Amino acid sequence: MVIRWVSFKTPLLLMTLACWFLPAAGSLWAQEYENPPEVLRDAASRGAADILSELERGTPDTAAAQSLDEVWPRLVFYTVADALPGDDPHEVRGLQAYRYLAELGRTDKQLGASSSGPGSTSLAEKPGIPELLALALEHGAIEQSVSGTGLTLSTSPYAFVRVLEPDNAANFEQYGLWRRIGGSVTFDMRSEDPTVANVDINQVAEWSVRVRVIGDRSTRTRKFTKRWSEVVQPKIQARLNALTKGTSAAIDGSPELRDAADSASEALQGQIAGYLQNSDGVPREQRIEAITALTLSTLKTSVFDPISESRIKLSEETFRAITVAMSGLVKAHEDLFTAQQDLGGILDELNRSPLLTVAFTHHTKVQGSAYSDAKLLFETHVAPFDAVVNGFISWYDHPDPAFNQESVRDFGGTVELAGSVKNPFGRSKKLDVVEPILISAAYQLSRLEEASDAIHIAQVKVSIPVTTGVTLPLSVTYASRTDLIDEDEVRGNFGFSLDLDKLYALAHAFTGL
């Protein structure tokens, strides 16, 4: 074994090496900022995420690190406010990071196959339409006699509009018609190589087109935007005004502090650039944690300690200006919290508004003849439940008299009542809206014409969100008979669904503290 001694000729390399151990052991080269205010840590973390986003867009390491300039004055202000003595209203430890994630609470979208599709976990179909892309993988059977595994992809034309046009408020309103149209295709995964990469047109079990006729639960609609601008936006603007005033008072009021902060920012950007160059392959979240810890450590040594130890002295006028600004910021946050509670009522009103969708589904030939169905899908709130009602009729493309088939295959209706409970799998961060666990009970009555028989189906379903946008649906279904077998049975179904709308909302929900 040969041991080689390496001589570090610059402190930057040593700091970069230390950064590798920051997530596990804290800063090895500078003093750790113990228990920083939540609002400071949150802003530093967002700054780190912005740096990595720039890097992922192809920006060079040094230029990506320079995006820290966008958040640095705010970080300095929060640190100065934390370092000032006393228990006056300038104290920032009570401030909570504000997030707006209403999309995560939506439960009105149909992500999986129809009740007749392979592997479906849904007896009642919801009227909501995914705007980007949703994926569902389900196993089991409800109406069919043979269990299957189905892969369902859902989207809307608005997803393609987003590729061609900026996703802003004007385009969201202008191209609203395309958000009302949705399409999905379900693949039957019963094959020799049942993987997503190998599905082909021959495995299509059903395809569906939907048009939302009444209602819209998006928080970007004109009605909701108006309520937002009246109730919440003024409070956000007041907070931003107070933040701007405080930042100016802290940095512009003390040339000595401004020089120290500028020097610290320049050195920190060099350290971050060095870390980025030497951390390829490190998971993104770990890199964010490392850059955040490095930023907080720099703020501790260059701003907090000099202020608290009076090595950088603030004039009485500057002290007073910072105190007044923080008092205004605290008041703005209190008002924002009140507005946030009011917003909860507005969101409840939005999420309980009625939806009506018309759906057409074509089922390919799996057993017997291919057939199509038309459905009316309606959802509203009937306290304390969300109620979903489906009415449907189906018909054969080419009825086969040998199987006693006529033009009409079946017709009937479905009723589902659903409620939600707190989600213990939610993120540890404080969120305004989290995905709830949805518990539902459904009943369907239909008449199968070829058998001249009524079919009764009952289902209990639990949809468990395991992380943002990812849900695990589990259901138990009783059927008095299936499409081909005149025997009652009980079946369990399970699946997996991914809603990219919620991931998109998570990435764009921050208001920027």
N, C-alpha and C positions, 0 to 999 in steps of 0.2 A: 504494500500500500504506500502510495506516495502522497504526502501532504504538502500542498503548495500554500505559501503565505501570500495573500493578496494585499497590496498597499492601496488604500483609498486616498487619492490625492485631493479629492474635493469633498467638502461636507455634504454636498448634494447626493452623492452616491450612498453615503452612510444613512442619510435621511430616507432615501428611497428604499434601502434595505430594511430600515425600521418600519416603513409603511406596510411592508408585507405582513408584519406581526401585529398591526394595529387592531384588526378585528378580534384577535384572541387575547391580546395582552395589553391593549392600550398603547399609548405613545411611549416608545423606548428612549426618545431623544429630547422630549419636551414635557412640560408639566401638563397633566391631563386636566381638562375642564370638568370638574366633578359636579354632577347634578346641574347642568345648564338649564335655563328656562325652556319649557317645552316649545315656545314660539321660536326661540333661537335655534334649538336643535332641528326643528321642523324646517326652518328657512335654510339652514346649512345643508340639510339632506336634499332639499329640492335643488339647491345650487349644484350639489354633486351630481344629481341626476341629469341636470341640464348639460353639465360638462360631458358626461358619457353620451348623451344624445347627440351632441355635436361631434364627438369622436366617431360614433356609429354612422353619421352621415358622411364620413370621409374627411372631416376637418383634421388637420395635423394636430399633434399632441399639444404643442405650445399654444396654437390658436384656440384650441378647445378649452384649455385651462384659462384663457383670457375671458371666457364667458362668465367667470366669477365676478367680473366687474359689475354685472347687472344686479347682483344681490349684495355685494360687499358693503355699500353704505348702510343698508338696512341692518346687516349683521353687526356692524360697528355700533349703531345706535342702540340695538337691543343689549349689546354687551356693556356699553357705557351705563345704560339705565340699570342694569343688574349690579354694576359695581358701585353705584352711588350709595352713600350710607343712609340709614333711617328706614322707616316704614311708611313713608309718604306714598301717595298714589302712583309714583313713578315705578313702583315695584311691578315687574313683568311676569312673575312666576304664576300669577293667576290667569294669564291670558291663554286661551285655548285656540289651537289651530282650527281654522274654519274650512270645512269641506262641504261640497255640495254634490251628492252622489245619488240623486233621486232615481236614476235609471236602474240602480241595483235592486230597488224594491219592487220592480215590475214583475208581475206573475201572469200577465194576460196573453203571452205569446205561445203559439203552438210550435214546438221545436221538433217533436217526433212525428212518426207516421200516423195516419188515420187509424181508427179502431180496427179497420179491415186489413191493415198493412202487416207485413211480417214483423213479429217481435214487438208490436206496439204495446206501450204501457198505458195508453190513453183510451178511456172509454168515451169521454166527452172531449171534443176538440175546442180549443180556445180561439177567439177571433183575432187576437193580436198577430202582427206580421213582423218578423225580424227585418231590420233595414239593411244590415251588412251581410252577415253570414252566420248561420247556426248549423251545428252538426249534432246529430243524435244517433247513438248506437244502442239498439234495444234487442232484447231476447225474450221470446215467449209467444203467446197467442191469446187472442180474446174471442174473435168471432170465427176464426178458422179452426179446422180440426187438426192441423199439423203445426207444431211449434216451429218458429223460424227466428232468424236473426236479421234485423233490418238496419241499414245505414241510411239516414235521412239528411239531405242537405237542403237548407232553406235560405232564400235571399229575396231581394226586391230589386226592381230596376234602379232604384235610387242608389244602390251600391255602385252601379256603373256610372251614374251621374257624378258621384264623389270622385271617381277617377279622372273625369274630364273637367270638372268644375270645382272651385274651392268650396269646402263645406262651411259656408258662412250663413248668417241669418237670412240674407236676401235670397240665396239659392235654395235654402231649406224651405222658404215660403214659395218661391217661384216654381220649384219642381215638386211641390207637395203631392201632386197627382200620382207621381211614380212611387211615393211612399205608401200609397193606398193599395198598390198592387203587389202581390207576393207570389212566389212560385216555389215548389219543392219537388224533389224526386227521391224516391226510396228504392234502394238496391237490396235485393235478396242475397244475403251473404252465404247461403248454403251452397258452397262450391268446394272444389278440391283445394283452392288456395284463397280462403276467405279473408283477404286483407284489403285495406282501403286502396292500396296502390294498384290492385289488380281488378277492381270492379270495372265492368264494361256495360255497353248498352243492352246486352242480352240478359243482364241481371236486374234490369229495371222491373220492380214489382208494382209500382204505382207512381204517377206524377200528378201534381195538383196545381191549380191556379186559384188565387183568392183575390177578392176585391173588398176592401173595407168600405162600407157604405156610410156608416154613422159612427162618429166618435174618433178621438185621437188622444192618446194618453202620453204623448211626448211632452217633455217640459220645454220644448223649443217652439211650440205652437204660438200663434199670435195672442190667443187668450191668456195663456200662462205667462208669456213674456210681459204682457201688460200688467198683470198682477205682480209679477216680479219687480218691474220698474217702479211700481207704486209703493210696495211694501218693503222690499229688501235692498234694491239698488241704492237708494239714498243713504242707507246705513253703511253700505260698503264704501260709498264715496266719502262719507264722513270719516271712516277709519283710514282711508288712503290719504285724506287731507291731513289728519293728525299725524300719520306716519311720516309724510313728507316734511311737515313742520318740525317734528322731532329730529329727523335725520339732518336737516339743515342746521338746527340749533346745536347738535352735538359736534358735527364736523366743521361747519363754517365758524362756529363760535370759539374754536381753539386751534390756532395754527400748529401748536405743538402736537396736539392729538391728530390733526389732519396729516402732518408729516409722518408721524409714527404709523398711522393706519395705511398710508400710501406705501411706505417701505415694507410693511408687513404683507400687504397685498402682492407686491411685486415678488417678494421672496417666496410666498406661498404658491403663487402661480408656477414658479420654477420648480418647486418641490412636487406639485401635482403633475406637471408635465413629465418629470422624471419618473414618478410612480406609474403614469400611464404607459410610458415606454417599456417598463419592466414588469407589467402585470398582465400581459396577454395570456388568455386562457383562464384567468381568475373569474369566477361567476360575477355577474353584473351587480347583484345585491351586495356582495362582499366588497367590490370596488367602491360602491356608494358609501358603505359603512367606513371604509378606510379613509376616503377623501373627506367625509364628514368629520371623523375624529381628528384628522390633520387640520382641518379648518378651525374646529373648536379649540384645539390646542394652541394654534397661532393666535386666536382671539384672546385666549386666556393670558398668554405671556406678553402680548404686545398691547393689549387694551385693558383687560380687566385688572390685572395686577398693577400696572402703572397708575390707573385711576384709583383703585382701592387703597394703594399704599402711598398715594399723594406724590408719586414721582412725576406724574402729569397732573398739574393743578388746573382746575376749571375756575373761571371767574364766577363771581356771584351771579352776574347777569346770565352767563351760559347755564349755570346750575339751575337758575330759576326758569329759564326757557325750556330746558329739558324736562323739568318737573311739570311745568304747565302742559307741555306736549304729551307727556306720558299720562297725565291726568285725563286729557282729552282722548287719548287712545284707549284708555281703560273704559271711559264712558262710552266711546264708540263701540267697543267690543260688547259691553253690556247691552247697548241698544241693538247690536247685531244679533246677540243671543235671543233677545225678545222677538226680533223680526224672524229669527230662525224658528222659534216656536210657532209664530203666526204662519210661517211657511209650511210647517207640518200640517196645519189645517188645510192649507191650499192644496198640498200634495194629496192629502186624503180625499179631498173633493175631486181632484183630477183622477186619482186611481179608482174612484168609485163611479166615475161617469160611464154611461152605457156605451157598449160597442156592438156593432152589427156588421157581420161579414158574410158575403156569399162565396161559396167554395164549389169548385168542380174538380172531381178526382177521377182519373182513369186507372183501373186496375187491370194489369196485363194477365194473360192466360197462365195461371199456375195450376189450378184444378178446375175442370169444367171450362166454361166460356169466359172470355174477357168481359168486363162490365164497367160501367161508369156510374157515378152518383153525383147528385147535387145536394148541397146542404146550406141551411141557414144557421149561422153561428152567432149566438147572442150572449153577452155577459153584462151583468149589472150587479150592484150591491144591494142585498136584502139583509139588513142588519140582523145578526152580526156576521153574516156570511157573504161571500162572493158567490153569485149564482151563475152557472153556465147552462144554457139551454140550446140543444141542437135539434133541428128537424131535418129529415133526409128522405130521399127516394132514390133508388138505384134501378138500372135497367141493363139488360144484356145487349152487347153489340150484335151478336148473332145467336139468338136463342136456339138451343138444341132440344128438339122434341123428345129425343131419346132419354133425356134426363128430366123430362116433364117441365122444361123451362118455357116461360112465356116472356113477353117483352119486359114486364116489370119484374125485377128480382125480389126486392123487398122495400119496405118503407117503415118509418117509425120515428121515435124521438128519444132524446137523452136529457136527463137533468142531473146536474152536479152541484153540490154545495161544498164550499171550501173555506177553511179558516187557516190562520197562521199562528205559529208560536215562535218564541225567541230562538234564535239560531246559536247554539253553543259552539259551532264551528266557525263563527265570524272572525274577522281579523282582529288582532289585538289593538290596532290603532282605533282611535275614537272616530266613529263615522256618524254622520247625521242619519243616513239611511243604510241599512244592511239588508242583505237578502234573507228573508224569513224562511223557516221550514213550513211548507205548505201541506196541509192534511185535508183530504177530500173524500167524499163518498158520492158515488154516482149510480144511477139506475137507467137502464135502457130497455125499452119495449119496442119490438119490431115484429113484422109479419113476413116470413119467408114464403113467397108465393108458391114455389115449386114443391114445397112440402106441406102447403096449406096449414101452416103451424105458426104459433106465436113463440117468440124467443124472449126470454127474460134474462137479463144480464145485470149483475150487481158488482160493484167494485169499491174497494178501499185503497187509497193511494197516498203515499208519503213521498214528497219531493224534497231531498236534502241537499242544500247548497254546501259543497265541501270547500270551495274557494270561489273567488270572484268569477262569475260567469260559468262555473262548472257545477252541474247539478246531478245528483244520483236519484233517479225515480225508482221507487219500489211499489209494486201493486199486487194485490190478491184479488182475483176475479172469479165469480161464480156465474156459470152459464147453464140455463136449462137444457140447451143443446147448442151445437155449432152449426156451421153451414152445411155439413155433410152427414154428421153423425147425430142421431136422435137419442142422445144420452146426456145427462147432466154431468158436470165436472167442475172442479176447482183448480185454478192454475195460478202460479206465481210468475210475475214478470219483473224484470229489472233492466236498467239501462244506464246510459251516460249521455249527458248533453252539454254542449259548449255554445254559449251565446256571446259572439264577438261584439255585439252592441254594448254589453256591460264592460268588457275589457276596454273598448274605446272610451266609454264614459269615465272609467277609472283613470285613464291616461290624460284626460282633458278636464277633469272636474275641479282642479285646484284653482282657487281664486287668487292665490299669491299673497301670502302674508308679508 
